Amino acid sequence: MSQDIAKYFHQRGRYNEAEALLIGVLAQREQATGIGKDHLNTLGTVHALADVYMDLGKYDKAEEFFGRALAGREKQIGPDHVDTLTTLYRLAYLRYLQHRYDGAEELYTRLLEKRKVQLGAEHLDTIEALEGLAHVYRSQGKLDDAMTFYKRVLAGHENQRGSEHPYTLTAMSNLGELYREQGKYDEAEPLLARVLRSRETQLGMEHPDTLFVVHHLASLYKDQGKYDEAETLYARVLAGYEKQLGAEHPWTLVAVHNFAVLRDGQGRWEEAEELYRRALAGKVK
């Protein structure tokens, strides 16, 4: 029951509450007679806790727990079991968040090939692996490859899950952000605005996933020179991240840096310097 409640908290962006519950569940399962550290139920809790650590920006802890879950599942149920591959998928995403792109690419490619063979090219799990590889290509500057994959991913989610499913909205947001990075602002803005409306309705104004899209829109307005609109959105993002994720979370620090770039562009150099220093100090810790 506690793990179900933790999942509820996690899905709603209440990561600290989810973490506290899962730590308790894990301790109980590790000590329980007939279960122990290597039981599949215990490994499921380890995986869930790793996911929460990742969303909290505690990447070292996430890596430790994903590694434990992966090794345990490979031993207990084999390297090709669906649960093992789910852990591999999340570990690949962690590598991406850590900017370890070569490692992420290797894991995503391995996962993609396994899922194609087991499930087929159009299965949703295969599409999710393709999406992860698109993230890596985008970060490596392989924008044409990333664009091709993002469009395939969006089409797959829309066809199988519908236009308002959270995964479809994430795919739409990723495509919109790539358009922004390429300077295709007319294509980017309607996609991001549509995603934001849906996120606000489904998740609320302060959910981290909602704020993530607000952040993309703020960057779009900054790039277009719409500094007043960008300022309003960056302020919302920064306040929301600080409240929901904390001042030292990687997403918060990225928002601080981007706000500094905006202030720099506005000629408000003292404020820009203060924000730059804050972002740098946070990354050094």
GUVEXPA-56348 format. One record per residue (C-alpha): residue number from 1; x, y, z; residue in one letter. Coordinates in steps of 0.2 Angstrom, whole numbers, plus 5000, padded with zeros to 4 digits. Layout:
N
<node n="NUM" X="X" Y="Y" Z="Z" res="a"/>
...
***
This chain:
285
<node n="1" X="5000" Y="5000" Z="5000" res="m"/>
<node n="2" X="5014" Y="5012" Z="5005" res="s"/>
<node n="3" X="5022" Y="5010" Z="4988" res="q"/>
<node n="4" X="5006" Y="5013" Z="4979" res="d"/>
<node n="5" X="5005" Y="5030" Z="4989" res="i"/>
<node n="6" X="5023" Y="5034" Z="4984" res="a"/>
<node n="7" X="5018" Y="5031" Z="4966" res="k"/>
<node n="8" X="5004" Y="5043" Z="4968" res="y"/>
<node n="9" X="5015" Y="5056" Z="4975" res="f"/>
<node n="10" X="5028" Y="5054" Z="4962" res="h"/>
<node n="11" X="5016" Y="5056" Z="4948" res="q"/>
<node n="12" X="5010" Y="5072" Z="4955" res="r"/>
<node n="13" X="5028" Y="5079" Z="4957" res="g"/>
<node n="14" X="5028" Y="5077" Z="4976" res="r"/>
<node n="15" X="5045" Y="5069" Z="4975" res="y"/>
<node n="16" X="5051" Y="5071" Z="4993" res="n"/>
<node n="17" X="5035" Y="5063" Z="5000" res="e"/>
<node n="18" X="5038" Y="5049" Z="4988" res="a"/>
<node n="19" X="5056" Y="5047" Z="4993" res="e"/>
<node n="20" X="5052" Y="5046" Z="5012" res="a"/>
<node n="21" X="5039" Y="5032" Z="5009" res="l"/>
<node n="22" X="5049" Y="5022" Z="4998" res="l"/>
<node n="23" X="5064" Y="5022" Z="5009" res="i"/>
<node n="24" X="5053" Y="5015" Z="5023" res="g"/>
<node n="25" X="5046" Y="5002" Z="5011" res="v"/>
<node n="26" X="5063" Y="4997" Z="5006" res="l"/>
<node n="27" X="5069" Y="4995" Z="5024" res="a"/>
<node n="28" X="5054" Y="4984" Z="5028" res="q"/>
<node n="29" X="5057" Y="4973" Z="5013" res="r"/>
<node n="30" X="5075" Y="4970" Z="5015" res="e"/>
<node n="31" X="5072" Y="4965" Z="5033" res="q"/>
<node n="32" X="5057" Y="4954" Z="5030" res="a"/>
<node n="33" X="5058" Y="4935" Z="5032" res="t"/>
<node n="34" X="5056" Y="4927" Z="5015" res="g"/>
<node n="35" X="5059" Y="4943" Z="5005" res="i"/>
<node n="36" X="5076" Y="4951" Z="5008" res="g"/>
<node n="37" X="5088" Y="4961" Z="4997" res="k"/>
<node n="38" X="5087" Y="4951" Z="4981" res="d"/>
<node n="39" X="5068" Y="4947" Z="4980" res="h"/>
<node n="40" X="5060" Y="4954" Z="4965" res="l"/>
<node n="41" X="5048" Y="4964" Z="4975" res="n"/>
<node n="42" X="5063" Y="4972" Z="4984" res="t"/>
<node n="43" X="5071" Y="4976" Z="4967" res="l"/>
<node n="44" X="5055" Y="4984" Z="4961" res="g"/>
<node n="45" X="5056" Y="4996" Z="4976" res="t"/>
<node n="46" X="5074" Y="4999" Z="4972" res="v"/>
<node n="47" X="5070" Y="5004" Z="4955" res="h"/>
<node n="48" X="5055" Y="5015" Z="4960" res="a"/>
<node n="49" X="5067" Y="5024" Z="4973" res="l"/>
<node n="50" X="5080" Y="5026" Z="4959" res="a"/>
<node n="51" X="5067" Y="5035" Z="4948" res="d"/>
<node n="52" X="5062" Y="5047" Z="4962" res="v"/>
<node n="53" X="5081" Y="5051" Z="4965" res="y"/>
<node n="54" X="5083" Y="5055" Z="4947" res="m"/>
<node n="55" X="5068" Y="5067" Z="4947" res="d"/>
<node n="56" X="5075" Y="5075" Z="4963" res="l"/>
<node n="57" X="5092" Y="5078" Z="4954" res="g"/>
<node n="58" X="5101" Y="5066" Z="4965" res="k"/>
<node n="59" X="5110" Y="5058" Z="4951" res="y"/>
<node n="60" X="5123" Y="5048" Z="4960" res="d"/>
<node n="61" X="5110" Y="5040" Z="4971" res="k"/>
<node n="62" X="5099" Y="5036" Z="4956" res="a"/>
<node n="63" X="5114" Y="5028" Z="4948" res="e"/>
<node n="64" X="5118" Y="5017" Z="4963" res="e"/>
<node n="65" X="5100" Y="5011" Z="4964" res="f"/>
<node n="66" X="5097" Y="5008" Z="4946" res="f"/>
<node n="67" X="5113" Y="4998" Z="4945" res="g"/>
<node n="68" X="5107" Y="4988" Z="4960" res="r"/>
<node n="69" X="5090" Y="4985" Z="4952" res="a"/>
<node n="70" X="5098" Y="4981" Z="4935" res="l"/>
<node n="71" X="5110" Y="4968" Z="4942" res="a"/>
<node n="72" X="5097" Y="4960" Z="4952" res="g"/>
<node n="73" X="5084" Y="4959" Z="4939" res="r"/>
<node n="74" X="5097" Y="4952" Z="4926" res="e"/>
<node n="75" X="5102" Y="4938" Z="4939" res="k"/>
<node n="76" X="5084" Y="4934" Z="4944" res="q"/>
<node n="77" X="5074" Y="4935" Z="4928" res="i"/>
<node n="78" X="5087" Y="4937" Z="4914" res="g"/>
<node n="79" X="5093" Y="4952" Z="4903" res="p"/>
<node n="80" X="5079" Y="4952" Z="4891" res="d"/>
<node n="81" X="5064" Y="4952" Z="4903" res="h"/>
<node n="82" X="5053" Y="4967" Z="4902" res="v"/>
<node n="83" X="5056" Y="4973" Z="4919" res="d"/>
<node n="84" X="5075" Y="4972" Z="4916" res="t"/>
<node n="85" X="5073" Y="4982" Z="4900" res="l"/>
<node n="86" X="5063" Y="4995" Z="4909" res="t"/>
<node n="87" X="5077" Y="4997" Z="4922" res="t"/>
<node n="88" X="5090" Y="4998" Z="4907" res="l"/>
<node n="89" X="5078" Y="5011" Z="4899" res="y"/>
<node n="90" X="5078" Y="5022" Z="4915" res="r"/>
<node n="91" X="5097" Y="5020" Z="4917" res="l"/>
<node n="92" X="5100" Y="5026" Z="4899" res="a"/>
<node n="93" X="5089" Y="5041" Z="4903" res="y"/>
<node n="94" X="5100" Y="5045" Z="4918" res="l"/>
<node n="95" X="5116" Y="5044" Z="4908" res="r"/>
<node n="96" X="5107" Y="5057" Z="4896" res="y"/>
<node n="97" X="5103" Y="5068" Z="4911" res="l"/>
<node n="98" X="5121" Y="5067" Z="4917" res="q"/>
<node n="99" X="5127" Y="5072" Z="4899" res="h"/>
<node n="100" X="5136" Y="5056" Z="4897" res="r"/>
<node n="101" X="5129" Y="5055" Z="4879" res="y"/>
<node n="102" X="5140" Y="5041" Z="4873" res="d"/>
<node n="103" X="5135" Y="5030" Z="4887" res="g"/>
<node n="104" X="5117" Y="5034" Z="4884" res="a"/>
<node n="105" X="5118" Y="5031" Z="4866" res="e"/>
<node n="106" X="5125" Y="5014" Z="4869" res="e"/>
<node n="107" X="5112" Y="5009" Z="4881" res="l"/>
<node n="108" X="5097" Y="5016" Z="4871" res="y"/>
<node n="109" X="5104" Y="5007" Z="4855" res="t"/>
<node n="110" X="5105" Y="4991" Z="4864" res="r"/>
<node n="111" X="5088" Y="4993" Z="4871" res="l"/>
<node n="112" X="5080" Y="4998" Z="4854" res="l"/>
<node n="113" X="5087" Y="4983" Z="4846" res="e"/>
<node n="114" X="5080" Y="4971" Z="4859" res="k"/>
<node n="115" X="5063" Y="4979" Z="4859" res="r"/>
<node n="116" X="5062" Y="4979" Z="4840" res="k"/>
<node n="117" X="5065" Y="4960" Z="4840" res="v"/>
<node n="118" X="5054" Y="4956" Z="4855" res="q"/>
<node n="119" X="5040" Y="4968" Z="4852" res="l"/>
<node n="120" X="5041" Y="4976" Z="4834" res="g"/>
<node n="121" X="5045" Y="4993" Z="4828" res="a"/>
<node n="122" X="5028" Y="5001" Z="4831" res="e"/>
<node n="123" X="5026" Y="4995" Z="4849" res="h"/>
<node n="124" X="5025" Y="5009" Z="4862" res="l"/>
<node n="125" X="5040" Y="5002" Z="4872" res="d"/>
<node n="126" X="5050" Y="5002" Z="4856" res="t"/>
<node n="127" X="5045" Y="5020" Z="4852" res="i"/>
<node n="128" X="5050" Y="5026" Z="4869" res="e"/>
<node n="129" X="5067" Y="5019" Z="4866" res="a"/>
<node n="130" X="5068" Y="5028" Z="4850" res="l"/>
<node n="131" X="5063" Y="5044" Z="4859" res="e"/>
<node n="132" X="5078" Y="5042" Z="4871" res="g"/>
<node n="133" X="5090" Y="5040" Z="4856" res="l"/>
<node n="134" X="5082" Y="5056" Z="4849" res="a"/>
<node n="135" X="5086" Y="5065" Z="4865" res="h"/>
<node n="136" X="5104" Y="5060" Z="4863" res="v"/>
<node n="137" X="5106" Y="5064" Z="4845" res="y"/>
<node n="138" X="5099" Y="5081" Z="4848" res="r"/>
<node n="139" X="5112" Y="5084" Z="4862" res="s"/>
<node n="140" X="5126" Y="5078" Z="4851" res="q"/>
<node n="141" X="5120" Y="5091" Z="4838" res="g"/>
<node n="142" X="5114" Y="5077" Z="4826" res="k"/>
<node n="143" X="5098" Y="5088" Z="4823" res="l"/>
<node n="144" X="5092" Y="5080" Z="4807" res="d"/>
<node n="145" X="5092" Y="5063" Z="4815" res="d"/>
<node n="146" X="5084" Y="5069" Z="4830" res="a"/>
<node n="147" X="5070" Y="5078" Z="4820" res="m"/>
<node n="148" X="5066" Y="5062" Z="4810" res="t"/>
<node n="149" X="5065" Y="5052" Z="4826" res="f"/>
<node n="150" X="5055" Y="5065" Z="4836" res="y"/>
<node n="151" X="5042" Y="5065" Z="4822" res="k"/>
<node n="152" X="5041" Y="5046" Z="4822" res="r"/>
<node n="153" X="5039" Y="5046" Z="4841" res="v"/>
<node n="154" X="5025" Y="5059" Z="4840" res="l"/>
<node n="155" X="5016" Y="5050" Z="4827" res="a"/>
<node n="156" X="5017" Y="5034" Z="4836" res="g"/>
<node n="157" X="5010" Y="5041" Z="4852" res="h"/>
<node n="158" X="4996" Y="5050" Z="4844" res="e"/>
<node n="159" X="4991" Y="5035" Z="4834" res="n"/>
<node n="160" X="4991" Y="5023" Z="4849" res="q"/>
<node n="161" X="4988" Y="5034" Z="4864" res="r"/>
<node n="162" X="4979" Y="5049" Z="4858" res="g"/>
<node n="163" X="4983" Y="5068" Z="4857" res="s"/>
<node n="164" X="4981" Y="5072" Z="4875" res="e"/>
<node n="165" X="4990" Y="5057" Z="4883" res="h"/>
<node n="166" X="5005" Y="5063" Z="4894" res="p"/>
<node n="167" X="5018" Y="5054" Z="4883" res="y"/>
<node n="168" X="5010" Y="5062" Z="4867" res="t"/>
<node n="169" X="5012" Y="5079" Z="4875" res="l"/>
<node n="170" X="5030" Y="5075" Z="4880" res="t"/>
<node n="171" X="5034" Y="5070" Z="4862" res="a"/>
<node n="172" X="5025" Y="5086" Z="4856" res="m"/>
<node n="173" X="5035" Y="5097" Z="4868" res="s"/>
<node n="174" X="5052" Y="5089" Z="4863" res="n"/>
<node n="175" X="5048" Y="5092" Z="4844" res="l"/>
<node n="176" X="5043" Y="5110" Z="4848" res="g"/>
<node n="177" X="5059" Y="5113" Z="4858" res="e"/>
<node n="178" X="5069" Y="5106" Z="4844" res="l"/>
<node n="179" X="5061" Y="5118" Z="4832" res="y"/>
<node n="180" X="5065" Y="5132" Z="4844" res="r"/>
<node n="181" X="5084" Y="5127" Z="4844" res="e"/>
<node n="182" X="5083" Y="5127" Z="4825" res="q"/>
<node n="183" X="5076" Y="5145" Z="4825" res="g"/>
<node n="184" X="5059" Y="5138" Z="4817" res="k"/>
<node n="185" X="5049" Y="5149" Z="4829" res="y"/>
<node n="186" X="5033" Y="5149" Z="4820" res="d"/>
<node n="187" X="5033" Y="5130" Z="4821" res="e"/>
<node n="188" X="5039" Y="5129" Z="4839" res="a"/>
<node n="189" X="5027" Y="5141" Z="4847" res="e"/>
<node n="190" X="5010" Y="5133" Z="4843" res="p"/>
<node n="191" X="5016" Y="5116" Z="4849" res="l"/>
<node n="192" X="5023" Y="5122" Z="4865" res="l"/>
<node n="193" X="5007" Y="5133" Z="4869" res="a"/>
<node n="194" X="4996" Y="5118" Z="4865" res="r"/>
<node n="195" X="5006" Y="5107" Z="4877" res="v"/>
<node n="196" X="5006" Y="5120" Z="4891" res="l"/>
<node n="197" X="4987" Y="5121" Z="4890" res="r"/>
<node n="198" X="4985" Y="5103" Z="4892" res="s"/>
<node n="199" X="4998" Y="5101" Z="4906" res="r"/>
<node n="200" X="4990" Y="5115" Z="4916" res="e"/>
<node n="201" X="4973" Y="5106" Z="4914" res="t"/>
<node n="202" X="4979" Y="5089" Z="4918" res="q"/>
<node n="203" X="4993" Y="5092" Z="4931" res="l"/>
<node n="204" X="4990" Y="5110" Z="4938" res="g"/>
<node n="205" X="5000" Y="5126" Z="4936" res="m"/>
<node n="206" X="5015" Y="5121" Z="4948" res="e"/>
<node n="207" X="5018" Y="5103" Z="4943" res="h"/>
<node n="208" X="5037" Y="5101" Z="4937" res="p"/>
<node n="209" X="5031" Y="5094" Z="4920" res="d"/>
<node n="210" X="5020" Y="5110" Z="4918" res="t"/>
<node n="211" X="5035" Y="5121" Z="4923" res="l"/>
<node n="212" X="5046" Y="5112" Z="4911" res="f"/>
<node n="213" X="5035" Y="5117" Z="4896" res="v"/>
<node n="214" X="5034" Y="5135" Z="4903" res="v"/>
<node n="215" X="5053" Y="5135" Z="4903" res="h"/>
<node n="216" X="5053" Y="5130" Z="4885" res="h"/>
<node n="217" X="5041" Y="5144" Z="4880" res="l"/>
<node n="218" X="5051" Y="5157" Z="4890" res="a"/>
<node n="219" X="5067" Y="5152" Z="4880" res="s"/>
<node n="220" X="5057" Y="5154" Z="4864" res="l"/>
<node n="221" X="5051" Y="5171" Z="4869" res="y"/>
<node n="222" X="5069" Y="5176" Z="4874" res="k"/>
<node n="223" X="5076" Y="5170" Z="4857" res="d"/>
<node n="224" X="5063" Y="5180" Z="4848" res="q"/>
<node n="225" X="5068" Y="5196" Z="4858" res="g"/>
<node n="226" X="5051" Y="5196" Z="4867" res="k"/>
<node n="227" X="5059" Y="5200" Z="4884" res="y"/>
<node n="228" X="5044" Y="5205" Z="4894" res="d"/>
<node n="229" X="5035" Y="5189" Z="4890" res="e"/>
<node n="230" X="5051" Y="5179" Z="4893" res="a"/>
<node n="231" X="5053" Y="5188" Z="4910" res="e"/>
<node n="232" X="5036" Y="5184" Z="4916" res="t"/>
<node n="233" X="5038" Y="5165" Z="4912" res="l"/>
<node n="234" X="5056" Y="5164" Z="4918" res="y"/>
<node n="235" X="5050" Y="5171" Z="4935" res="a"/>
<node n="236" X="5036" Y="5159" Z="4936" res="r"/>
<node n="237" X="5048" Y="5144" Z="4932" res="v"/>
<node n="238" X="5061" Y="5149" Z="4944" res="l"/>
<node n="239" X="5048" Y="5152" Z="4958" res="a"/>
<node n="240" X="5040" Y="5135" Z="4954" res="g"/>
<node n="241" X="5056" Y="5125" Z="4953" res="y"/>
<node n="242" X="5063" Y="5132" Z="4969" res="e"/>
<node n="243" X="5046" Y="5127" Z="4978" res="k"/>
<node n="244" X="5044" Y="5110" Z="4970" res="q"/>
<node n="245" X="5062" Y="5104" Z="4967" res="l"/>
<node n="246" X="5073" Y="5115" Z="4978" res="g"/>
<node n="247" X="5086" Y="5129" Z="4974" res="a"/>
<node n="248" X="5100" Y="5117" Z="4970" res="e"/>
<node n="249" X="5091" Y="5105" Z="4958" res="h"/>
<node n="250" X="5098" Y="5104" Z="4941" res="p"/>
<node n="251" X="5082" Y="5111" Z="4933" res="w"/>
<node n="252" X="5082" Y="5126" Z="4945" res="t"/>
<node n="253" X="5100" Y="5130" Z="4940" res="l"/>
<node n="254" X="5097" Y="5129" Z="4922" res="v"/>
<node n="255" X="5082" Y="5141" Z="4924" res="a"/>
<node n="256" X="5094" Y="5153" Z="4934" res="v"/>
<node n="257" X="5106" Y="5152" Z="4920" res="h"/>
<node n="258" X="5093" Y="5156" Z="4907" res="n"/>
<node n="259" X="5086" Y="5170" Z="4917" res="f"/>
<node n="260" X="5104" Y="5177" Z="4918" res="a"/>
<node n="261" X="5105" Y="5176" Z="4899" res="v"/>
<node n="262" X="5089" Y="5186" Z="4898" res="l"/>
<node n="263" X="5095" Y="5199" Z="4910" res="r"/>
<node n="264" X="5111" Y="5201" Z="4900" res="d"/>
<node n="265" X="5101" Y="5204" Z="4884" res="g"/>
<node n="266" X="5091" Y="5217" Z="4893" res="q"/>
<node n="267" X="5106" Y="5226" Z="4898" res="g"/>
<node n="268" X="5103" Y="5223" Z="4916" res="r"/>
<node n="269" X="5121" Y="5217" Z="4919" res="w"/>
<node n="270" X="5122" Y="5218" Z="4938" res="e"/>
<node n="271" X="5106" Y="5207" Z="4940" res="e"/>
<node n="272" X="5114" Y="5195" Z="4926" res="a"/>
<node n="273" X="5130" Y="5194" Z="4935" res="e"/>
<node n="274" X="5121" Y="5189" Z="4952" res="e"/>
<node n="275" X="5111" Y="5176" Z="4943" res="l"/>
<node n="276" X="5127" Y="5169" Z="4933" res="y"/>
<node n="277" X="5136" Y="5168" Z="4950" res="r"/>
<node n="278" X="5122" Y="5159" Z="4958" res="r"/>
<node n="279" X="5120" Y="5146" Z="4944" res="a"/>
<node n="280" X="5139" Y="5143" Z="4944" res="l"/>
<node n="281" X="5140" Y="5141" Z="4962" res="a"/>
<node n="282" X="5126" Y="5128" Z="4962" res="g"/>
<node n="283" X="5135" Y="5118" Z="4948" res="k"/>
<node n="284" X="5151" Y="5118" Z="4957" res="v"/>
<node n="285" X="5143" Y="5110" Z="4973" res="k"/>
***
